[in-house]
Amino acid sequence: MQKGENIAFFKNPKILVLFFSHTLMQFAQDTRSVALEPIQTLVDFQKVEQKYQSAHIITNSQIQSNSNGNGDIASVVRILPNVQFDSKQMQSTTSGEIAPANISISGGLYYQNLFLLDGMSFNNDLNPAGNGNWLAEPSNRSQGLAINTNLLESISIQDSNIDASYGNFNGGVIEAITKRPLKKFSTSLSYRFTQGNTDGFSLTQYHIYNGAKGWQDFINSSSETMQPLFFKHIFYTDIQSKINDKLAIIMALSATQSFIPIRATDDDYLSDWATPVDPKNSATRKQTQNRQIYNLFSKLYYDVNEKFRLEFSYTYAPEFDFRFLVGTQDDYYRFQSGGHQIGQKIFWENTLGTLKNTLSYLVLENSTYAIGYENIKYWQTSDSKNWSNWGTWQREGGHAPVTSLQHSLTNKITQDFIPFYFLATEHKIQTGLEVSYQLANFYYNKNFYTAIKTSTFMTQEQQKKCSDFNWCDLAKAYDPRGFEANDGVNVIDGIWMYGQYFNQASFYRQDKIIQDNLTASWFVQDDILIPLAKAGEANLRVGARLENDTYMKKTTFAHRISMNYLLPWNTWEKGKDFATQITGGINRYYGRNIFAYALKDGISGLRTDIYRDNPDISWEEILESNVECSEIVTTNCFKKNSNNVAFSRLKIPYIDEYTMGITQKIFGWKLEGKYIYRQGRDEVLYIRSDSINLSSISGYSPNYYTYTNDGKSDIHIITLMLSNLMPLEFYQTKHHLLIAFDWTDVKRNFNDYATNSVSGQINDDLILWDNKLIYWSQRPADNFVRPYTIRLNTTHNLKFKKWNFLINNFLRYRGGYYAYAYKDNVNITLPNNTSLSVREYKTTRLLASFTWDIKFGFEYDFYKKNTLFFNIDIFNLLNNKNIALANGNYLTGIFTPIYELGRQFWFEIGYKF
């Protein structure tokens, strides 16, 4: 159990203190002396970021025009280049899910992005790469709040040349900006839905592997990984009001829900392991899982005067995931994530320039709550316990009651100084200070026991002692798998004549593991305009970010240097239609510190194993007896579990980035090209101690796991994009076009910090990859990385009297890639005739994928701006059979494909004013 310590940020911060003190003192005397300049808007942001090819902006009209499925941020940003998605979250078999997909930007790890809502971070740093564990926390993702895109005015994706005011990422920056009321009063209301049904009318087409057998297995599913039936819908409403010139408010509510009925049990085992008391309704008994995401949002804008603006916001975005436990009578568990964010922003035009202060408090949860059970048990099927036949087990419970919370309090203050001239160059200096305190914890939210497959038969004498029926059963039990040998008295022909009891259980105590982190960052940058007379114009942004944290006790320094060159003909009357800009950059980005590194150190130590030889001795009695098991004492005793994860402070992973780009205007069109090279070092991987010959640690398992900074990556990216600057107009129609291409090559010697690595990855050993010898670090990534993608996005608008019509097309062609599976270690002969044992990986080429999504929109202004609208979204219009991923069998090297979603219809109806 570890807790961070607060330490001083800088030894001598007097200059910063004096500057900010002077700036704040100006407010009292200067608020009326200088006219208010317009506070930075979306258009200004676009100009600044386009100057260095840093970002792509998705405007509100683009958000509303494109098909966006579940209505989350990830569903919208897929139209942009240089964004990759998790293949596992695109499967046809899990169409009922509504959680936002993990995304990778510029080849970065998906949990190393920075998510911002109005400038306030909502990253989940608890365990964003966690794959879920019944004894630990549920599956995670890096996006802490699932935000409905109806709330948003714009979404920006920064993928390179990111300035020094942003930190704690080495992927990309995703910033969502919420709407600002512009009218005296406006409101909107909408409802959208889709569904899927393998046994009737369906708005969703499924693609399932393995013909009739695969289809039948899918229909008869009792697993949440195969969802043959679902219904999901989204409700959204908001009220906006610009009450007067100083005060405006917006309030919004959305609910996204999905209902997924599947079988409550299966009958896979009945042929071989049937018992006389098996239920007869295994094929018809159903249970309904559901997924729920809610957004409650409110924001108030108040202009104190023409120079001083306040913003207050509150976001509540919980996510509930109800799942049935297969093999139980009526037991559920609930994953709960998401949380609250409260924010305050200040904009102040002062004599020095513009000051912005952002204060936010974020609470995120990633927890599991038990519904219908207190402890976790696997009974043998008996005359009294026969609600299922789940591998001959009757299950009670199945997921541990876990709570994990993250509290984040952050304040960021930024001063943009009034531009000044020096030696014929214009300088725009920005400096700022960001301080953040985070507190994370993990704990079992109650004491509980597990007894999994530890029941045994009772003798007649033991049966008389059975009084606590929570842990023993008097009824005959059936053991078709032959766990206990027949003795002719207690066990006869696989029947436990006198019932069963648990002779072993594990106790998990309610105790907290806590880790905190105080981070302080100072940044400064100068955006310099250098006029070159007839040679054109150059801009150079030179910045640096200095950061210190108490979690890893490290201080980092990151340079941020971007430049552009505007060619001389850009200002000519005949040349401005062919304006050219060349950009470049050399940058370093330090990544996020994940709390799972420290929180996992101690979880396994919360477990105590208990042994007994009679049903009349309670677990509590044995714990209170203080008798620990030994070579001599083997029953009616307990044994404390050792920790199996050891945490030690790590270096902060970083990316060095080098970019070159060009932007070319061709009349009303803009052509952009960019090359990005990223070199990742000190990245965090997870490995077992004996794999790298680490010494044993007292109190830890002999072969414990730990984290190291031996991860590395090399990433090459090329992007091209063509778009029209102004809509193309024909008669009463307007047309927008976006064509984008990206090529990505990612080499990484590990998957993520949650996946177990081996020594060969650290040593960069040779491996046999598809019959070719390569080094570990040259192995292609197998997720979030289609080698190339071509996107075409077209939007067509027609206005006719009171009608507005819209057609949007999104066509995407994604190149094929390789899936792989480890097969075995093999001996090979090197050119020098020496023998070498290497790991052999079999690969299979997954074919390229093509999808065409289309949206039809209709609006009718029936009375004085009161408008009804109706939308139809069709995903994968051609119903193409695209492979999402392929699971490889490590013994045979045979791959089983899993397909993406087939054709799917969404319908939406709404009203706005």
Secondary structure, 3 states (H helix, E strand, C coil): CCCCCCCCCCCCCHHHHHHHHHHHHHHHHHCCCCCCCCCCCHHHHHHHHHHCCCEEEEEHHHHHHCCCCCCCHHHHHCCCCCEEECHHHHEHHHCCCCCCCCEEECCCCHHHCEEEECCEECECCCCCCCCCCCCCCCCCCCECCCCCHHHEEEEEEECCCCCCCCCCCCCCEEEEEECCCCCCCEEEEEEEEEEEECCCCCCECCCCCCHHHHHHHHHCCCCCCCCCEEEEEEEEEEEEEECCCCEEEEEEEEEEEEEEEEECCCCCCHHHHCCCCCCCCCCCCEEEEEEEEEEEEEEEEEEEECCEEEEEEEEEEEEEEEEECCCCCCCEEEEEEEEEEEEEEEEEEECCEEEEEEEEEEEEEEEEEEECCCCEEEEECECCCCCCCECCEEEECCCCCEEEEEEEEEEEEEEEECCEEECCEEEEEEEEEEEEEEEEEEEECCCEEEECCCEEECCHHHHHCCCCCCCEECCCEECCCCCCCCCCCCEECCEECCCEEECEEEEECCCEEEEEEEEEEEEEEEEEEEECHHHCEEEEEEEEEEEEECCCCEEEEEEEEEEEEECHHHHCCCCHHHCEEEEEEEEEEECCCCCHHHHCCCCHHHEEEEECCCCCCCHHHHHHHCCECCCCCCCCEEEECCEEEECCCCCCCEEEEEEEEEEEEECCEEEEEEEEEEEEEEEEEEEEHHHHCCCCCCCEEEEEEEEEEEEEEEEEEEEEEEEECCCEEECCEEEEEEEEEEEEEEEECCCCCCCEECHHHHHCCEEEECCEEEEHHHCECCCCCCCEEEEEEEEEEEEECCEEEEEEEEEEEECCEEEEEEEEEEEEECCCCCEEEEEEEEEEEECCEEEEEEEEEEEEEEECCEEEEEEEEEECCCCCCCEEEEEECCCCCCEEEEEECCCEEEEEEEEEC
